[in-house]
Amino acid sequence: MKFYFNKFERVAGLFVIIAVTSFGMAMVSVAVKQGWFEAKVEYTTLFENADGVHPGTLVQISGLKAGSVDSVDLTVENKIFVRFNILAKFDNKVRKNSVTSLIRPFVIGERILDISPGSQGEEKLVANSQITSMESTDLMTLMSGKNIGNYLTTMLEMMGNLRGLAEAFLNKERTNSLINMFDHIEPLIKNLNSMSIEVIKLSKQATKDERFGTVLGELAVTSKELNRMLPQMQEKAPQLAKDMSTLVSNLAELTSEFKVLIPAVTTIAPDLPRVSKRAVEALDEAVVLMKAMEKSFLVRGNVKEVREEESRERAPASK
């Protein structure tokens, strides 16, 4: 059975063939541009939060499309395990210091997996290696329902704390105490300023002509000498510490006695000059009387005998 096509049917058939061929060629071109036929290398990474990441998420390196996410799983440690692939031509850019992060190219839109190229001096990572991740935050993440709920909870707690603070300040005594505290702050600051000025003056005097350094040097020398002398003193004078303790005790006792004696001395102190003068005058009169009695004929012989006896007794002692 033969089929015959008229002119219009032939034109329509040719148009369909051309359309199908063009569509196939376009698909091949898109596949080539998308790198469907190019070799790919797989890597992995871990995130604490991978909101918006799913299989097929774009992977880019320095803003260039380099691959896509293959799978997203939750680990035992509640971390997000992401496996992705990149084109083989970008494989030499992935090194040990490369870092993965989740970003949004624009303010809104889906997140993509960005890989920072590694340094030339770093070692290249092999396939299926895990790349270090870095958590990032954007506006849409901050405005997500989960985060807004946490923010609102925190704000409510803060408002409750502010309410408690306001209720505390409704007490007039506390308000006055706060005002008094601020009133005392200015004098305190002035005193601190004065003290700092005096400390600066003192430090200048101490550091002038290296006096402080000289004092410390002499103190170090003195300490060395004491460290050298103390063992010798302890060895040659073991009773020194005990004697010093006894001396201190005696001085303390003597001080106590003086405390008792001082009031009595203070009482008679005004009469001491007159009494001393009268005692000297009495001694002078006694001497005059004794000399006068020695010159009398009744006592002269006896005095001579007493002096001779005294000279004889003193002679052996002087020898």
Phi, psi and omega in degrees: 000125183257142177252139179241130179250134178279186186294316182294320179294323178295317178298317180296318178296318179297321180295319179295318180298316180296321180295316180296318179297317179297318179297318178297316179296324179293320179295319178297319180296317178296319179298320179294317180293326179282353179075028180294334183258000180273156178290145182231154180236135183261145175220169179228163176202164180236140177231150173286323180217121182239049181297129178089358179265135182208166176302130183102352178301138184293140173245129181229156176232117181055039178084357180259139178293124185237345182173203182207165179277134180268316183206155178227123183228159178256125183276176179295326180278013180062035173252157183267116179265118183245126174250129182219167179232152175228158179294149184298333182289341176263001186297327183286354178269347182270112182231182187297329181264013174289149183226138176258147178207156179258121183227168173245125180300328178233178181299319177243161181123174181285152178279151178234160179266115182254136178243126177276132180295144179277165179288155182294329182281348181277158181284143180284140178279142178277168181298148180068015176281157179265127181264139179297139181252159178224123181288139179226154182233137177232178185297317182293325177293318178297326183270008179292157183300322181296313182291321179298321176300316178296319180296317180296321177298316178296319180294322178296318177298318179296318179296324176296319177295320177295324178296316177299321177295318179296319179296325178295322181280353174291340176289124185295322181296319179293321178297316178296322177297320178295320179296318178296323178298316178293328178293328181274351182291321183296312175299324179297318179295320178297317179296319178296322178295316178297317180297319179295323178295316179295321178296322178296317178298316180297319179294324177295318178295322181290327183266356180292134181052029177058038180294317182298318177296322179295316179299316179296321178297315179294322178296322177295318178297316179299318179298319178297318180295319178296319177298329179281326185275328185300316177300321179294318178296321179293326181284316186273338181227070182295336181273000185299315181296319179295317179295320178298320178296317178297318180298317178297319179296317179296319178297322178295317179295318179297322177296321177296318179296319178297325178297326178285323185283327186302317178300321179294318179295321178297326182292317184266359184302320181297331183270352184299316180299318181292317180296318179298319180295317179295323179295320178294319178296320179296319178296320178298316179296321179296318178298316179299317180296317180296318179296322179294322179291326178297330183280345178287150184289340181285326185255347188298317181294317179296322179296319179297317179296318180296322180292322178294318177298319180296322180291323179291324180288327181280338182299310179297326181293324179289330175293000000 
